Amino acid sequence: MQAYPLSSLVKSRPALLVVCGPGNNGGDGLVCARHLKLFGYEPAILYPKRPNKPLFRGLTTQCEKMDIPFLSEMPEAKLIDQAYNLVVDAIFGFSFTGAVREPFGAILEGNPDGLQPDMLISLTAPKKSAALFRGRYHYLGGRFVPPALESAHRLNLPPYPGTDCVLQL
């Protein structure tokens, strides 16, 4: 919100698209959508593969009770550009391995040049694709990583200043 305050958005409606995957990163996306709504943005969520676990059902219910709409399919790229100021990629996290299965393959490969975002927010640790990031803003959120997890995944996380939970890289 520091990089994109409501007053800086190009479109008059502060509409955002949050694309959620089936795992923990998708759950983070649902939480993100709730917070964005509380701060005056208008998120819409694409959540095509919902896990049948109590945690994720609860997060979905919370978004529904906040009147955050869920889309049934990924909009065409042209519509995304017309309708949304920002897109939040909450599909897969830093530890994702294996082949990308549908419907996520089509979503991630919808742009032949790949996604070229202006801002990247890495949760817990930067994804491998962050090495290719060329946008203006890269933030890391996730001061909560236990030392054992950081060591096991060789994350090599930077120190956070003061009590901040987000760090601009």
C-alpha positions, 0 to 999 in steps of 0.5 A: 500500500506504500507503493500503490496508495489508493490515490495513485491508482490509474483506474477510478475504481480501486479494483484488484485481482487476487489469483489463489492457488490450492496451498498455503500461498493461496490461503495467504492470497485470501488473507491478502484480499481481506486486508486489501478490502479493509484498506479501501481496495476492491479485490476480486478473487480467482480461486479455481482449485479450492482444497477441502480443508477447514482452514481454507473453507474458513478463509473463503467464508470470511472473504464471502462475508466481506462481499469479496467476489469470487470469479469462476474463470480467469479473465482474458488479458485485455479484460484484466488490463481494463478492469484491474489496477493490480494482480496479486499472484498467490498461486504457488509459494517458494517451495513449489516443485513438480509440474504445474497442473491445470488450471494453473498452467493456462493462467501462468502461461497466458502471456507469451512473454511471462508476467512482467509486474511492476511490483513483486511481494514475496511471502516467506522467501523470494520464489525462484522466479524472483531472480528474473524480476525487473519491476520497480518494487520487490518486498519481502513479507514474512519475518515469522519464519522459524530459524529451523525452517530458514536453515532447512530450505537454505533461505538466507533471509535478510534481517528486518529493521526494528519491528517491521514485518515487511522489507523492501529488497 
